[in-house]
Amino acid sequence: MKRTLGTCYYPEHWPEEMWEADARRMAETGLTWIRIGEFAWSRLEPSPGELNFEWLDRAIETLGRAGLKVVLGTPTATPPRWMIDRHPDMLAVDAHGRPRKFGSRRHYCFSHEGYGRECDRIVRLFAERYGKNPHVGAWQTDNEYGCHKTILSYSDAAARAFRVWLQDRYGSIGALNRAWGNIFWSMDYASFEEIDPPNLTVAEPNPSHTLAFRRFSSDQVARFNKRQVDIIREYSDAPASHNYMGRFTDFDHFKVGDDLDIATWDSYPLGFLEDRVGADREHKRAFVRQGDPDFQAFHHDLYRAVGRGRWWVMEQQPGPVNWAPYNPAPLPGMMRLWAWEAYAHGAEAVCYFRWRQVPFAQEQMHAGMLRSDNADAPALLEARQVADELRDAPDVSAPQAPVALIFDYDADFAWTTQPHGKGLSYFQLIFDTYKALRKLGLSVDILRGETRDFGGYSIVSAPGLIYMPQDLKKALGQTQAHVVLGPRTAARNADMVIPVPLPPDMPGLEVTVSRVETLGLDMPMPLKGGGHFTGYREELEGAADVAVELEDGQPAVFRHEKLTYVGGWGDETALKRIYSEICALAGIETRELAGGVRCRDTDGLRIWTNYGAEPAETPAGRIEAAGVLLEKL
């Protein structure tokens, strides 16, 4: 499939006489896709029922005449001020009982049915008007679901919807009380109407209650999204998408993706390094102008899975951003590198955010492809270079990798509910594993937790799946791949209760977790042969073979044939050592990659990237700082 470039544009921000010149300049740069409309509700409907779509008609026509394709965003992330007067109880409510007020964006509760009907109405107006427009090539629903911590709403609307969700799930209040263990602290309920969201409790709420509310809240997002997609599909054959965010796990992106044609995500490597990667200061200093070498790649692989093979970068960082604790400028070449890295992982399009830096409101310090005075910014120059390179580059796709890594949002809900140690998270455990695999030179596919067919993979890694259904255990036990489990595999049942038999209760693997502990920063537990367990450690019993021991002689890793159980959270040395050995058993060649050098195999090329600030040597040759190297396979 042809790889393309794009940008995000807000015609409502600029005088109409600028639009034609902007469109011409976009086309000359080599862009294909232009996303518009997702924040424009107040301009489209300045007062209830007063519709003003003519300016959007002209904007779409202007872009289309220049040969550009429009991604049309539904404007439901920014309901206008009059909407609050019409539905004063539509605001999301935070865990402290405070409504999220008007004055920025995402100030709605997913469970408010009145606002849901307003969204149905505006989306239908969009779809009726533009569904057959030849210039509208794709759709985007809303914008960044859950940004600014808006998935969990504790409003009255959410409480009512939660009770209905619980009744559908459990059937009777007695079944819920038993499943949650509500006899503890006399927490039994006499009816579903007595159940509130789990906030403002004196002490920690029941973890079963908290997990259920997170699942409910996630389902509300999927429901909200599906309503929009269903309406769009009544009028349009163009693909529907949504732009997800990096390291955001408050809702199940796979379930939302089930109703979409394309998954997209918003990639801001420098902002992520500072506040989402989980790196120490030394690592941040080394990559402050490049971003973490693995964080973007992880999300590329994740959203390729969410999109079932079809995915884009909808917002690519074009320079300094405005929202991180610190906002440095990228090294020259990084915006080109980030684009090529996305293509290496199968992206169909990379779209820079935004076309022109806006001189007003909240994002005025966020760089664009153009400066506010309309002069070229560095992103425009690098985008032109990528566009030129794409004309001569072979079309590539991401074939099935030898290694699969299961990522399950429900597991993240459970870890967030009960991390058992400060700073421990499911996402970080998965990301640490992914980083170790990448540093061994491996290409990795990410699979959703509902996957049961593992054909074609040599290794399947599933750390941290705190609830593991029996059919998944069976599928993993029967696959021909080498399977790596733990820590916390099957540590709870579906309702967040410790199961008996004790975990992991994995057929074909005689291992039992007899006790668990979490470790402070000054408590690493050394392994014989190198590496440490940090953060989380399990005491293991069993008849399987001990593959790795702690320095004190206690078992750390058990293995039976192709099943391996890791009883702790390994540091980088430990994880690379464990997976190197498993790769050798599986017949997979590894190569140690140091610094910021990484590679990804496509169906005809190995694409090397260097996140380092200095040139580096690779098996394919020298690669410059912030550079890309294409090796034919």
N, C-alpha and C positions, 0 to 999 in steps of 0.2 A: 504494500500500500504506500502511496506517495506521502512523504512527510512534509508538513507544512508549518508555517509560522503565523502568528496573529497578535492582536493586542486588544485591550479593553478600552472602550471609548465612551464618552459621556457627552453627546451632542447638546444636551440641555445645559451644559456648563459653559458653552461657548457661543458667540454670536453666529447666527446662521450663515453669514457671509464667509465664515471660515471653513465651513464643512467641505466644500468642494475641493479646496486646496489641501485640506487634511486627507481626504480620500485619495487624491492623486498621489500625495506623498507616501501614504501607506502602501499603495500599489507599487510605486517605484522602489520602495524598500524591499519588496518581495513578500509582503504579508498577504495572507489569504483570508483569515478569519478575523472578524471584528465583533466583540461582544458588546451589546448595548442594552439599556432598558431596565436593568435589575434594581435600580434605585429611583425610578422616575415616577412613582405613583402620584405624588403631589402635583407634578406638572401635567400628568395625564388626566387627573381628576381633582382639580383644585378645590372643589366643594362637592358634597354628595350629589351624584348624578350629573354633574357638569363635566362632560367628557371633552377632552381636547387631544385627540389623536393625530390631528393633521400634521403637526410638527414631526412626529415620529414617522408618519408616512413619508415625508420629504427626506428625513434623515436616512431611512432605509433605501429609498430610491437613489439618493446621492451616492451612498456607498456601493450600491449595486451597479450603477452606471460606470463606476471605476473598476469594475471586475472583482469586487470583494464580496465575500459571503458573510452573512450576519448570523451570529448566535444571539437569539433574542431571549433575554432573561425576564422571567415573571417578577413583578415588583413587590412581592409580598414580604420581603425582609424589612421594608421601611413603610409601614402604614402611616398615612398622613395624620396631622394633628386632629383634624375633624373626626377621625376614626375613634379617637379616645373619647370624644364627647358622645358619640353614638353608642360605644361599648365601653363604658368606664371600667368594667371588671375584666377586660381582655388582657390587661398587663400581666406579665409573668411576675411571680412573687419569689423572692430569694429565701434561703433556708432560715433567715432571721425574721421572716414574716413581712419584709419590706417590698412594696411594689417597685418594679423596674420602670422608672418614669420616662416620659417622652423627652427627646432632645438628642438622640443619636440614632441607633438602629436596633433591630431585633427585640423590640419591646412588646412582644406578644407571647401569649401562652399557647402552646400547641393544642391544648385541650379545650380552648374556648370555642364553642360551636358557632356562636355569632360571628366571630372573626373568621372562622373556617368558611362560612357561607359568603362572607365578603371576598375572601380569596377565590372561591369558586367563581364568583361573578366577574372579577377583574381578569382572571385567567381565561374564562370563556370569551370575554370581549377581545382579548389578545388573540386567542386561537381562531375565532371567527374572522377576525380582520386580517390576520397574517398567515393563517394556516396553509394557504396555497400561494403565498407570495414567492415568486421565483428567487428572490434574493435572500430569503430566510432559509439557511441551510441546516440549522440545528437550534435546539432550545436549551435553556438552563432554567431549572426550577429554583426559585428563591435565591438565596446566596448564603453559603457557609452556615448551614444548619448548626446551631449551638454555639456559634462564636460568642465570646463574652459571657460564657457560663450560663446559657439560657435554655439548656435542655431540661434540667430539673426545676420545675415550677411547683410551688407549694400553694397555689391559688385555690379558691373554692371550686373553680371549674375543674382543676386537676384532681382535687379530692373526690369530686363526684364521679369523674371518669375512672379513677383508680378503683373505686368500690365496684363499679360494673366490671372492670377488667378482672378483679379478684374473684368475683362470683362466677364469671365465665371459666376461670382457671380451676377453681377448687370445688365449685358446685354447692357446697354447704359450709356453713361457718364452723361446724365441728371438724370437717376435714382440714380446713385452714388452721384451726387451733392445734390439731395434732401435728400437721406438717411443720409448723413453725415452733413447736415446743412451747406454746404460750402458757403452760402450767408454771413455767419459771417466772418468778416475781408476780404471780397472779395476773398475767397479761391476757387471760382468756377474753374473747369477745362473745357477746350474745347475738350479734347480727353484723352484717357487712356495713351497715350504716354507722356503726360505732368506730370504724377504722379511719384514721386520719393519715395523711402523709407523715413519714418518719422524721419530723423536724421539731425543734423546740422541746424535746424531751429533756428531763433532768439529767439523766446519764445516757450512755450509749443506747440507741434503740436496738431492738432485736435485729441481728444481722439478717435473718430470714425476711423480715419486714423491709429492711433497707434494700436488699437484693431484689425483692419483688417490685419495689417502687422504681428502681433503676430499669428493670426490664419493661415495666409499664411505660415509663417515660420514653424509652427507645422505640417501643411499638407505636407511640403517638406520633413520633417523627415519621416513621414509615407510612403510617396512615395519612398524615398530612401531605406527604410527598405524592403518594399514589393518587390522591384526589386530583392533584394538578396534572399529573401525567395522563390520567384517564381522560380528562377534558381535552388536553392537547391532542391526543390521538384520535378524538372524534373528528378533528378538522385537518390534521397535518400528518404527513408521512415522514417528516424530517425527524432525525433522532433526538431523543431527550437525554439531558445530562444534569448532573449537579456537581458543584465544586466543593469538595471536601477539604479538610485542613490537616496539617501535619501534627502528629502526636495528639490526636483528638479522639477520645474513646468513650464519650458519654452516650453514644447511641451506636447501634449496629449498622455500619456502613454497608455490609453485605445485604441486609434486608432492604435497605433503601435502594441499593443497586439492583435488586431483583426486578424492579419496575422501570429501570432505566435502560437505555441503549449504550450509553457511554459513561464511564466514570471519569471525572476530572478532579484535579486537586491543585491547591495553591501553594507554590514552592517559594519559600523565602529563606535561603540557606544561612544567611548571616544572622538574621533575627532568631532563627531556630537554634543556632549554635549557642547563643547567649542565654536563652531561657527555656529550651525544650530538649536539648540533646542529653543533658545529664552529664556533662563533661567537667573535668577539673580545670583549674586555671591554666595549667601548663598546656593542656590540649587546646583550650580556647585561644591562648596566645599564638600557638602554632598555626591555627586555621582561622584567625579572626577575620581575614579578608577573603576567605575561600569557602567557609562553611565546613561542616563535618564531612569526611570522605564517604560515609556510609548512610547518612540520614536521608538524603534525597533518594538514593538508590532503593532503600528499604520501602519508601512510600511509592516509588515507581512500581516496584514489584507488587506491593499491596493493592494499588488501585488497578493494576492490570488484572488482578484476581477479582476485584470488586466489579470491574467492567466486563468480566468474562472475555478478556482479550482486547477490548476496545477501551482505550483511555487516552487522556490528554493532560498536559499541564495547562490549566486555564489562567493561572496568574503566576508568572515567573518574575522573580525579583529583578528590577532593572538598574538598581543602584542603591544608595542608602534608603532605608525605610524609616518610618516614624514611630514605631510602636514598641520596639525592643528596649531593654535597659540602656543599651548603647547601640549606635547605628553607624558603623563604619561603611566606607565605600569598598566595593569589590576590587580585587586585583584586576588589572587589564587582562582580558581573555576569559574571565570566569563566566560571563554571560554566554559566551560561545560554548565553553565547557559544559555548563549546566544543560544547554539545549542538546548537545551531542550525547550526553549521558542519558537524557530522557529517551532519545531515539534508540539508543542501545538497548533500552529496556522495553522497547515496543511502542513508544508514544506515537500517536498519529499527528499531533499538533503540539506546539509550544507557543503559548500566547503571553506576551509581556504585559505586566500591569504597571503603569498604564500608558496611554499614548502621550499625553502631555501632563507635566506636573501642574497641579491645580494650585492657584495662589491664595485660596481661601479655605476656611473650615478645617475639619479635623485632620485631613491628610495633606495639608499644604507642605509638610516637610518630607513627603514621600516622593522619591524621584520618579521620573517618567522616561519614555523614549525621547521626548523633547523636553527642553527646559521651559519654564513658564514664559520666557520671552520668545519662544518658538524656535530657538536655535537647537541644533542636534545635540543630544546628550550621548554619553558613551554607549548606552544600550542600543541606540539606533545604528551606530557604526558596526557593532558586533552582530546585530541582527542582519544587516546587509551582508556581512561576511558569511554567516550561516546560510542565508538564502542562496548566495552564490555557490557555496559548497554543496548544497542539496541538489542543485541542478545537475551536477556531475556525479554525485554519490549513488551507489547502487541502492535500490530499495531493500531494506532488511526487515526481518521480523524476529521476535524473540521465541526460539524453539523451546521445547520442554527441557528444563534444567535437570541435572542428575540428582539434585538435592531438593527436597520439599520441606518447608517450615510451616507448621499449622499456626494460624493466628485466629483467635476466637474472642470476639467482643464480650461475649457472656463471661468468659474467664476473667476479662479485665474488670467487669462489673463486680465479680466475686472478690478479686484481689483488692479492689478499691474499698469494698465493704469491710474486709477484714485482712489488711496487709500484714498484721502481726509484727510489724517492725517499722520504725520510722524510715521513710524514703523508699520502701520496697514497693515495686509495682510490676504488674504483669508485662506492661509494655516494655519496661527496661530490661526485664529478663529475656524477652523475645529479641529485643534490639541487640543486647549483648551477644546473644547466640548468632544472630545474623552477621554482626560485625566479625566475629571469629571465623565464620564460614567465608566471608568475603576476603579476609586477610589470608586465607589459604588459597586464594585465587579461584574460588568456586562461584559459579552462577547458581542462583537460588530462585525457586518458585515459592510463592506464598499461597497457601491453601486455606479456605475457610473451615471452621470447625465442623461443618456438616458434611465435609468430604468423606466418602467411604471407599472410593476407588483410587488406589495408589499405584496403578499400573504404570510401568515405565520409569519409576523412580528407584534409584539405588539406595538412597537414605531418606527416611522420613523422620523429622524431628518434631516433637510435640511437648516441649517443656511447659510446665505451669498450668496445664489444663485441669483446673481445680475441680470441675465436674466433668466426668467422662462417661457418657452413656454406654451401656453394655454393647450396643451394636458397633460403636466406634472401637471399643476394646477388641471385639471380635475381628473387625476389619484389619486393625493393626496387627493382631496376632496371626492373621492368615496371609498378609502381604509377603511378597518375596523380598521386599526391601529390608534393609537394616533399620530398626526403629529405636529411637532414643527418647526416653521419657524422663520425667522428674525435673526439678522438685515439685512437690504439691500435686502430682498427678492423682486424680480421683480422690482428693482429700476431703471433699464434701459431696453430699448427694444434691439432687436438683433443687432442694429447698434450703441449702446452706447448713446441713447437719452432718456431723462426722458419721460416716457409714460403718457398719460392721458386716462382714469382715473389714478389718482395718485396711487402709489404702496401701499400695495401689490396687490390690485384688485383680491382678492382670493375669489372664489365662496364659499358661506356658512360662510364667516367670515367678518363681518361688521367692518373693521378696515381701517383707512387711515393714512399714514405717512404724516403729514402736514409740518414738518420741520425737518432737521437733523443738528447735530453738532458733531464735533470731540473734544475730551477732552485731554488736556495735562496730563503729568504724575502726576501733583499736583492737578488734578481736578476730582477725583473720585466722583460719585454721589451715595449716600447711598440709599439702598432699605429698606423699612419697613420690619422688621423681620430678617435682616442680609444680608450682601453682598453688592456689589457695581456694578454699570455700570462704565466701564473704556474704554477709547479710542474712542468709538462710541456710540452715543445715538440719538434716534429718538423721536420726539414729536408725540403722537398718538391721534387720534380721532376715535370714533366709538360707536356702540351700543352693541358690545359684552361685556361679563362680564369682569371686571377688576380682574385679578388673583393676581397681585402683584403691589404695588404702590411704587413710590419713597418717600423718607422721606418728601418731600414738598407736597405730596398728588397727584402728577401727575401720570397718569397711566404708568406703565412700561411693564406689560405683560397683554395681552388680551387673553380670551379663550371663545370659543363657542363649546360646546359639545366636540368633539375630536380634534379640531383645536386650537393650541396655537401659539400666535405671541409674540416673545420676542423683545422689541423695544430698544435693546442695547447690548453691548458686556459685558457679565457678568464676574466677576472675579470667582475664584475657588469656593468661598462660595456661590455666587449667582447661578452658574451653577449647583452645587451639590444640592442645595435647590430646584431649579426649576425642575430638572430631578427626584429628589426623589419623589416629589409630583406627577409628571406624571407617574412614575413607580407605585406608589400606586394606581392611577386611573386605570392603565392598568393591575393591579394584578401581577406585577413583584416584586419578593423579592429582596431587596438590602442589602448589607453588607458594612459598612464603613471600608475601608482599609487604614491604615496609613503608613507613611514612604515609604519604597521601596517595600512593599509586594503587589503582584498582583496575579491574578489567571485567568485561561482560561479554559473553559469547552470543552472537546472533547466528542466523542460518548461513552466513557466508563470511562474516568478519568477527574478529575479536577486537573490541573497541577499548582502548586503554585511556585512562584519564589520570591526570596528576594534580591532585589537590594541593600539592606542596608548593611552597614559595620559591623553591630551587629546582633546577632540572634534575632528572632522575634517569637511571638506566632500567630498561625492561628487557625481557627476552626478545622483544620485537625491535629493540633499538632505543635510542635516547628520546626522552619525552621532555619537552620544555615545561617550565613552571606554568601552572594554570593551562596546561596543554592537553591536546587530544591526539592519539595515534591510532590509525586504522591498520590492523594486521589481517591479511587474507588468510582464511583457514583452508 
